Amino acid sequence: MTGSRKRWRAAACVLAAAFALPAAAQTYPTQSIRLIVPYGPGQATDVMCRVFAEQLKVVLKQNIVIENRVGAASNLGSAEAAKAAPDGYTLLCTGSATHVANPLLYSSMGFDPDKDLVPITGIAATGYVLAAGPKLRDKSLKEVVALAKTSQPPLKMGLASTTARVVFEMFRQAASVSTMTNVPYMAGNRDLFPDLLRGDTDLVIEAMPSAMGSLTGGQVAAVAVTLPERSPLLPKVPTFKENGFDLQLVGWNALYAPRGTSPEIVARLNAAGREALKHPEVAKRLEAVACVPMPTSPEQLSKMIAEDRAKWKPIVEEYKLKAN
């Protein structure tokens, strides 16, 4: 074979390799997608992810199989997704805690969310609610704060996530409450509201989607929400801000892929995700559980992560919060 022919064949191979990924991305996906949700069924992230996934599979024209992998405050399932093959067929749908609170609270997560996962798009945003059990359900926020400062034994606060733990410390700081007992439910929120109803705890802080069902029965009452303004689903419940407390927080969840996933597949998933979130039925179903669609570019999602982590870091450091 002449030198010129060898060079021509080598150049042809390079060109073929250069066009292989975009061509593969154009046909992606060709099989079912595994979507790992590192929270239990019924928790806020699970609720939001399922609404999103139902429409995403319509856009992608492929089945999406949701797997709940619960453990270590979302770290277990997230680590499994991070270590999966970067081919676009294993994705992660998780809450902001995985990228914001957990890196600040855990000395080791079993993976690095910044290095091992690629942001794709935001999905939905929601608030957190302070809810009271039978003993305090008729109290206003200011009355709850006054009682928290004087109660002996201290009031018990149930918390089912690392984000709720940070919100709890923000609440204590904003209200100048040095007491109150943190009761963690780190394996999930299954017992959070039953324990509140029984009086095992006095208050809980929980994401609104997983709290709404318990707030409609009347025995548990919403005291305040962390949103910038009142929720249409809880129009009589004030925000912390309107009561004079400097506490405002919007939680969110998002879609990720393992690091190494091709930019073309990430772009395809971002476009499909944004299209899914535009569907009126998705917005309607999310709003029914106190959420709003939150489509973003990968770059916007990365910026949100950095900004929220910078906001939470002083709280974590001041109170020396650690999860392990």
Secondary structure as UniProt FT lines:
FT   HELIX           3..27
FT   STRAND          33..37
FT   TURN            41..42
FT   HELIX           44..60
FT   STRAND          64..68
FT   HELIX           72..74
FT   HELIX           75..82
FT   STRAND          90..95
FT   HELIX           96..98
FT   TURN            99..100
FT   HELIX           101..105
FT   HELIX           113..116
FT   STRAND          117..126
FT   STRAND          128..132
FT   TURN            134..138
FT   HELIX           141..150
FT   STRAND          156..159
FT   HELIX           162..175
FT   STRAND          181..184
FT   TURN            186..187
FT   TURN            190..191
FT   HELIX           192..198
FT   STRAND          203..207
FT   HELIX           208..215
FT   STRAND          221..225
FT   TURN            232..233
FT   TURN            235..236
FT   HELIX           241..243
FT   STRAND          251..258
FT   TURN            259..260
FT   HELIX           263..278
FT   HELIX           280..288
FT   TURN            289..290
FT   STRAND          291..293
FT   HELIX           298..318
FT   TURN            319..320
//
